[in-house]
Amino acid sequence: MKRFIACLLIMLAACGVRENTKPLDSDSWTIGPFVKTDSLNPILLPDTSQVFTCPVSQQKLAWESRNVLNPAAVVKEGKVYLLYRAQDPMMTSRIGLAISDDGLHFTKQPAPVFYPDKDSMLALEWKGGVEDPRIVEDANGRYILTYTSYDGKTARLCLASSTDLFHWQKHGPVLGTGKYKDTWSKSGAIVVKQAGEKMIAEKINGKYWMYFGDTDLFMAYSDDLIHWSPCENEETHQLIKVLTARPGRFDSRLVEPGPFALLKEEGILLIYNGSNAANFNDTLLPKYTYSAGQALFDKSNPFKLIDRTDGYFIHPDKSYERTGEVNEVCFVEGLVRFKNKWFLYYGTADSRIAVAVGE
């Protein structure tokens, strides 16, 4: 393990990390532009009629009555499956499932498909819940879900798997039970390669890779998509930062991964969320605004940043994006290639879900 990390550090030092900021419209490697579907948005709203008996509290709850937000998306058998975060009146989060034939109009399942239960993860998931899913497939058709467990104090990046999107096996925290077990961690975006409408986890240099974090971005690697090791500096034994906030720009406060990271000919494309700082920020945006940009990493050295958009490509400018549980939020997490178009799903004001479409 130490030898593998040492090799990464040697390559990083040899290649150097270069940031090249250009206007968004000059970056041929980006995805988009995206157009918000104003005639339909928001496409998912909270629903007080959806009732579920919580296995932990043994109470019947309106499990998505307060907010629906921050969805992951995948195409299966010609339909879009949307895994979305839902909050009950007590703000406990569970993950629901909605299905669509056209990527725009969705039918919700009546009960959540992923939630805190009386299992080995209960202490980490109760009673904050399970939050903010991202999803990819492996070469055998197994679905890999990264999500955040929240015990009311600490958020931890965790992982689960499924063969049908309805029944899930929990695998525990991505950063394991060692020195990072009580460290705040979130938002795992695994590197994939597009295969038609499927996004299949892809190895680089014999390893799977994941970007994660919600202030700076870090990385982890894996042999099997289940067991992960963080990329550390061998001298300091600290996590290696691969993307950071930028004073004066839309991402001046923090950066956080969006959906999966896509392996392209030009490199690894990561759509990411950025938050605007209270000062030394983008003065054209309200402070704390969440918008999204795109970054490009070297396809042979996933930790090496080679380009980054200067500005955002989506930001809050609709009433349902500007006002809600948390104001001024477009938070992107779901992306699919469907019917020869890109469908980007995002949470709005931490309250509803919307979609934007690109060629």
Buried (B, 14 or more C-beta within 10 A) or exposed (E): EEEEBEEBBEBBEEBEBEEEEEEBEEBEBBBBEBEBBEEEBBBBEBBEEBBBEBEBBEEEBBBBBBBBBBBBBBBBEEBBBBBBBBBBEEBBBBBBBBBBEEBBEBEBBEBBBBBBBEEEBBEBBBBBBBBBBBBBBBEEEBBBBBBBBBBEEBBBBBBBBBEEBEEBEBBBBBBBEEEBBEBBBBBBBBBBBBEEBBBBBBBBEEBBBBBBBBBBBBBBBBEEBBEBBBBBBEEEEEBBBBBBBBEEBBBBBBBBBBBBBBBBEBBBBBBBBBBBBEEEBBEEBEBBBBBBBBBBBBBEBBBBBBBBBBBBBBBBEBEBBBBBBBBBBBBBBBBBBBEEEBBBBBBBBBBBBBBBBBE
